[in-house]
Amino acid sequence: MHKRVRARVEHALAHMKSWNILRNCRRKGDGVWHATLGVAQMRNLTIAA
């Protein structure tokens, strides 16, 4: 049970981290495309781990 709760929390934190990166890149005007690619790569890494 504890592992399931921890996994859910880590999953939520990963989503928040990805969202912050995307938001910060949009704010700086770097381009949403690069931010989206970075988030997708991070997401793939978290899924693979």
Number of C-alpha atoms within 10 A of each C-alpha: 5 7 8 9 10 11 11 12 12 13 15 12 12 16 15 12 14 19 15 13 16 20 14 13 17 16 11 8 9 11 12 15 12 13 19 17 12 15 20 13 13 16 16 11 10 12 9 7 6
